[in-house]
Amino acid sequence: MSGSPRVCVIVNPAAGRGRGGRALPGVREAFAAVGITDVRQSTEREGEATVAARAIAEGCDTLVAVGGDGTWSNVANAIMRSGADCRLALIAAGTGNDFAKTTGAPAHDAAATARLVAAGIDRRVDVGRIEDRWFLNIVGFGFDVSVLESVAGIKWLKGDALYAYAALRQLGSYVGTEIAIDSAARARASAAHLMLVIANARHFGGTFRIAPNASITDGMLDAVAIGDASPFRRLQLFGAVIRGTHAAMPEVHIEPSRTFTLRFPTAPAYETDGEYRRAASATIEVSCVPNGLRLVVPADAAVP
C-alpha cells in the first residue's frame, strides 16, 4: 500500500457487555503510539455502520473495528456498500470474536494491530452475501437462531461459554426446521434440520468448530447441514461440533459451493455474524464474494 494510510478507529463501547468501552483507553494509547488519533465511538443512535460510512466518505482508507463479530460485520458492510477500496482491521472486544480465530489477525493485541495498520499490511479475503447484506463469518438458520434468542436473556455469563450454555438449554426443546438446499452440484429436497450454517470461516458461537475445512481465500462457502435428531443424539452432535469431528456423523452433510439457494416453508429468521435478522422471502440465495475485502493481517499469517 503506497503512502500513509488514513485511519479511523471505531469502537463499540457496548460490545461484549461493556468490554468495548473498557478497552477504549488501551486502544487509544496503542494507536497514538503509531500516530493515529482518530478514534470514534458508535452510539445507540449511530451504530458502527453509520460511523464507518461517514469515515469512508471523509476519505479514510483503513477502518479499525473494536468489538466482536457483529461490530466487525457492520463495519465490513459499510465498506462493501460504499464500494471503496478500504481496509478493515480487527480488535477483539466482543463475546465470541469468532472471525479472528480463522484470520490470523492479532485481534487481542491492540498494539500489534496498530503497528500492522501503520505498516500498511493487508491481504484480500472472501466475504459472504445474503439478501442485501454481507457477512464475514457465518449465516445460521434453525437451532442457531433459537440459541441466539436465548443468549439475550442470560445476564450472568460472558465470553465463549455463553453460547455453549444457551445451546445446552435449548437442545431438548428446539423443534427442527424444514429446509431444501440447492447448490451448483446438487439439489436436496426439503428435510427436517436441527440447523444449517453456511460458513465463510471456521468457528462460531465461541467454542464451536462448525466448518473445520472452511477457507476465507478459496472463493467458496461451506454449508454445514445438521439433520434433526433425538435429544440424546443432539447432545452427541453438540460435543462433536465443539471438537470439530461432526463431519463423520451421518446426520451431518458439509458441502462447499460458490452459491446456495435455500427454500423454507415461510420466510425464516436467521443470524449473520451473531445478529438476528428476518428474511424477506421464503427462498434465499447465499453466495460468496471472492476477494471481496482487504483485511489487515500479518504478512506471514496462516490464513486458511
C-alpha positions in Angstrom: 0.0 0.0 0.0 1.6 3.3 -1.0 1.7 6.4 1.3 0.5 6.6 4.8 -3.0 5.2 5.5 -5.7 7.5 6.7 -7.1 5.5 9.6 -10.3 5.7 11.7 -10.7 3.5 14.8 -14.3 2.7 15.5 -15.2 1.5 19.0 -18.5 -0.1 20.0 -18.5 0.6 23.8 -21.4 -1.8 24.3 -19.6 -4.8 22.7 -19.0 -7.8 24.9 -21.4 -6.4 27.5 -19.2 -3.3 28.1 -15.9 -4.8 27.2 -15.6 -2.4 24.2 -15.9 0.6 26.5 -13.3 -0.8 28.9 -10.9 -1.4 26.0 -11.1 2.2 24.8 -8.2 3.7 26.9 -5.8 0.9 25.8 -6.9 1.2 22.2 -6.3 5.0 22.2 -2.8 4.5 23.7 -1.8 1.8 21.2 -2.8 3.8 18.2 -1.5 7.1 19.5 1.9 5.3 19.7 1.9 5.0 15.9 0.5 8.5 15.3 -3.2 7.5 14.8 -5.6 9.7 16.9 -8.9 9.5 15.0 -10.9 7.3 17.5 -14.7 7.4 17.3 -17.4 5.6 19.3 -20.7 4.2 18.0 -23.8 5.0 19.9 -27.3 3.6 20.2 -28.4 6.3 17.7 -25.5 6.0 15.3 -24.3 2.4 15.0 -20.9 1.2 13.7 -22.1 1.1 10.1 -23.2 4.8 10.2 -19.9 5.9 11.8 -17.9 3.8 9.3 -19.8 5.2 6.3 -19.1 8.7 7.4 -15.4 7.9 7.9 -15.2 6.4 4.4 -16.9 9.5 2.9 -14.3 11.7 4.6 -11.5 9.8 2.9 -10.4 7.2 5.4 -8.9 4.2 3.7 -8.5 2.0 6.8 -11.1 1.3 9.4 -10.2 -0.4 12.7 -13.3 -2.1 14.3 -13.2 -2.6 18.1 -15.9 -5.0 19.2 -17.0 -8.5 18.3 -18.3 -10.3 15.3 -21.3 -8.1 15.0 -19.2 -4.9 15.1 -16.7 -6.2 12.6 -19.6 -7.3 10.3 -21.3 -3.9 10.5 -18.1 -2.0 9.6 -17.4 -4.5 6.8 -20.9 -3.9 5.5 -20.2 -0.2 5.3 -17.1 -0.8 3.3 -18.8 -3.2 0.9 -21.8 -1.0 0.4 -19.6 2.0 -0.3 -17.6 0.3 -3.0 -14.4 1.8 -1.5 -11.1 0.0 -1.6 -10.9 0.3 2.2 -9.1 -2.0 4.6 -10.6 -3.5 7.7 -8.6 -4.2 10.9 -10.0 -6.2 13.9 -9.6 -5.6 17.6 -11.5 -8.1 19.8 -13.8 -6.8 22.5 -16.9 -8.9 21.9 -18.4 -12.2 23.2 -17.1 -14.8 20.7 -14.8 -12.9 18.4 -15.0 -15.9 16.1 -13.9 -14.5 12.8 -10.5 -13.5 14.2 -9.8 -17.2 15.1 -9.7 -18.0 11.3 -7.9 -14.9 10.0 -4.6 -15.0 11.9 -5.1 -11.3 12.9 -3.7 -10.3 16.3 -7.1 -9.1 17.4 -6.4 -9.5 21.1 -3.3 -7.3 20.9 -4.2 -3.6 20.2 -0.5 -2.6 19.9 0.3 -5.3 17.4 -2.7 -4.4 15.4 -1.8 -0.7 15.4 1.7 -1.5 14.1 0.2 -3.6 11.3 -2.2 -0.8 10.3 0.6 1.8 10.3 2.7 -0.5 8.2 0.0 -0.9 5.5 0.0 -4.7 5.5 -3.2 -6.5 4.4 -4.5 -9.3 2.2 -7.7 -10.0 0.4 -10.3 -12.4 1.8 -13.7 -13.6 0.8 -17.0 -12.4 2.3 -20.5 -13.9 2.1 -23.7 -12.3 0.9 -27.3 -12.9 1.9 -30.2 -10.7 0.7 -28.9 -7.1 0.9 -26.2 -7.9 3.5 -22.6 -9.2 3.6 -21.2 -11.4 6.3 -17.6 -12.2 7.4 -18.1 -15.3 9.5 -21.3 -17.3 9.1 -25.0 -17.2 8.4 -27.1 -19.6 10.5 -30.7 -21.0 10.5 -32.7 -23.1 12.9 -31.2 -24.1 16.2 -28.6 -21.4 15.9 -31.2 -18.6 15.8 -33.1 -20.1 18.8 -29.9 -20.1 20.8 -29.2 -16.5 19.8 -32.6 -15.5 21.2 -31.8 -17.4 24.4 -28.5 -15.7 24.8 -30.1 -12.3 25.2 -31.8 -13.5 28.5 -28.6 -14.8 30.1 -27.0 -11.9 32.0 -24.7 -13.7 34.4 -22.4 -15.3 31.9 -19.9 -13.8 29.4 -17.3 -14.9 26.8 -17.1 -18.2 24.9 -19.1 -20.1 27.5 -22.2 -18.0 27.0 -23.3 -19.5 23.7 -22.4 -23.1 24.8 -24.6 -22.8 27.9 -27.5 -21.3 25.9 -27.2 -24.1 23.4 -27.3 -26.8 26.1 -30.5 -25.2 27.5 -32.2 -25.4 24.0 -31.1 -28.9 23.0 -34.1 -30.8 24.3 -36.9 -28.3 23.4 -36.0 -27.0 20.0 -38.3 -28.1 17.1 -36.5 -28.8 13.9 -37.0 -26.7 10.7 -37.7 -27.8 7.1 -35.0 -26.6 4.6 -34.4 -27.5 1.0 -30.8 -26.8 -0.1 -29.7 -26.3 -3.7 -26.0 -25.8 -4.8 -24.2 -25.9 -8.1 -23.5 -29.6 -7.6 -26.9 -30.9 -6.3 -30.4 -30.2 -5.2 -31.6 -31.7 -2.0 -35.3 -32.0 -1.1 -36.8 -30.3 1.9 -35.9 -32.2 5.1 -36.0 -31.5 8.8 -32.9 -29.9 10.1 -31.6 -29.2 13.5 -29.6 -26.3 12.0 -27.9 -25.1 8.9 -24.8 -22.9 9.0 -23.3 -21.5 5.8 -19.7 -20.6 6.7 -17.1 -18.4 5.3 -14.8 -19.0 8.3 -14.3 -22.0 10.7 -15.6 -21.0 14.1 -18.8 -19.7 15.6 -20.5 -19.5 19.0 -17.3 -19.0 20.8 -16.4 -22.7 21.2 -17.7 -24.5 18.1 -15.5 -25.5 15.1 -18.5 -25.6 12.8 -16.7 -25.7 9.4 -13.3 -27.3 10.1 -12.1 -27.0 6.5 -13.6 -23.6 5.6 -11.2 -21.1 3.9 -11.6 -17.4 3.6 -9.4 -17.3 0.5 -10.9 -20.2 -1.7 -13.8 -18.4 -3.2 -16.3 -20.8 -1.6 -18.7 -21.1 1.3 -19.2 -24.3 3.3 -22.8 -25.4 4.0 -23.0 -27.4 7.2 -26.4 -29.1 7.3 -27.2 -31.0 10.5 -30.3 -33.2 10.3 -32.8 -33.3 13.2 -32.2 -35.9 15.8 -33.3 -37.2 19.2 -32.3 -35.2 22.4 -29.6 -37.7 23.2 -28.2 -37.7 19.7 -28.3 -33.9 19.7 -26.1 -34.0 22.8 -23.6 -36.2 20.9 -23.7 -33.8 17.9 -23.2 -30.8 20.3 -20.0 -32.4 21.7 -18.7 -33.3 18.2 -19.2 -29.8 16.9 -17.1 -28.4 19.8 -14.3 -30.8 18.8 -14.8 -30.3 15.1 -15.4 -34.0 14.5 -19.0 -33.8 13.4 -18.3 -34.2 9.7 -18.1 -38.0 10.2 -21.6 -38.3 11.7 -24.5 -39.5 9.5 -26.7 -36.5 10.4 -24.1 -34.1 9.1 -23.6 -33.0 5.5 -20.9 -30.5 4.6 -20.6 -29.1 1.1 -18.6 -26.3 -0.4 -20.1 -24.1 -3.1 -19.9 -20.6 -4.5 -23.7 -20.2 -4.2 -26.6 -21.9 -2.3 -30.3 -21.5 -2.8 -32.4 -22.2 0.3 -36.1 -22.8 0.5 -38.2 -22.7 3.6 -42.0 -23.2 4.3 -42.2 -19.5 5.3 -39.7 -16.6 5.4 -37.2 -17.6 8.2 -35.3 -15.8 10.9 -31.6 -16.1 10.6 -28.4 -14.7 12.0 -25.4 -13.2 10.4 -22.2 -12.9 12.5 -24.2 -13.1 15.7 -27.0 -10.6 14.8 -30.7 -11.6 14.4 -32.5 -10.9 11.1 -35.8 -11.8 9.4 -35.7 -12.8 5.7 -37.9 -11.0 3.2 -38.8 -14.2 1.4 -39.1 -18.0 1.9 -36.4 -18.5 -0.8 -33.0 -17.1 -0.1 -29.7 -17.1 -2.0 -26.4 -17.1 -0.1 -23.3 -16.5 -2.2 -19.5 -15.9 -1.8 -17.9 -12.7 -2.9 -14.3 -13.9 -3.6 -11.5 -11.5 -2.5 -14.2 -9.0 -1.5 -12.4 -7.3 1.4 -8.9 -6.2 2.3 -8.2 -7.4 5.8 -5.2 -6.3 8.0 -3.3 -9.4 9.0 0.4 -10.2 9.3 2.2 -11.0 6.1 3.0 -14.5 7.5 -0.4 -15.2 8.9 -1.6 -18.7 8.4 -4.9 -17.7 6.7 -6.7 -20.9 5.6 
